[in-house]
Amino acid sequence: MNTAKWSRRIIFVFVGWMVISLLSSGCAGKRTWVLIDQYKPQFSKDWNQYKGKSIYLMNFDNQANDTSIWYYFSRDQKFSYGTHYAIHSYFWQAFNEAFVKAGMAVSSVDNPDLTAPSMWITLRSITDERYQVRVAGQQKGATIFIKDYAIEESLPPEADRNPADLAQRAYRMTNQLIESILADPEFQKIITES
């Protein structure tokens, strides 16, 4: 038998085996999808001190080792949370909508207000039980503020874990994260005194 034909057959069998292995392991670990594309900010109080203030939402990046680019997961890997775009984009949009609701003028990289205090958020750990982010604040190109924020919420009982309720829980956690930042006196000072 020709050596080239034999080599191609071995490669074909090997590649076929790998594809079948990947597909079968993917099916065994199937997660339930929790779509979180309907976020609307819901605050527990008014944030009047922010009305009329400006902020430039520079960037959100994902450095969390417990997420993918597109999803974050439950600890037991039964659920994946995401939208039809990257997970850091979900958080950028949520912060944008929340800051607008608080009365701020929000600018972005598409049309930046370079005179406004700017904010950069790094996703450090995102799961369905805990959000941890690092916020960096800048004024006139200089970093003047770096702080970590985290919120936690325990899992509901197994019987109450369905996509609709888990999506509402994710929105609630997003609200809590944003309000923890808005409530921080150091963050308030940067925004309200500029």
Phi, psi and omega in degrees: 000145180293132182298322181295317178295319179298316179297318179296321179295318179297315179297316179299314179296317180297313179296317177301317178298318180295317180298315179297320178297316180294317180294318182290324178288328177293323180288325181292329183256033184297132179255157173273133183276129174246108181278123182241057181252013181243029182297131171226126183297135177230109183265150177274350178204173176275148179242055185300332181297343181265351183299129178082356179275158181248149174213143178252111177277094186294301188198154171232129176232154185253107175245018180283127179283348183257017175234171166255185176294325189259335189222160160236167196229164169279157182302322181276004178063018179277339184230141171238136183250135178181181178236198178267013176219177187300150185296325177293333176291323175303312182292323176301312181297320179298313179297318179303309181297320181293318180293322176297317179298327178285353176103008181273152169270117186252129174244164184225181180298337179288329180209072188285144169262098186286352176270345181277153171300142182247158186224135177235128180241133176248123174285119183260323178202123181227114173225177180280006175245340186207132171248131174227126181228158172245128179252129173244130178249141180228149171225129180052039175083355180254134177286124182240358187202127171220125182208145176265142177230143178214144172227151181226149173213128183289156181291145173287166176302152183310319183295336182262010183264087174235156186306319182295313180291323179292326176295316178297322177296320178297319178296319178299317178295322178297316176302315181298319179297311181297316180294329177295327177285314179299329182279346183289121181302326179294317178294316179304317182300316181299318184279316188278341182259011180260000000 
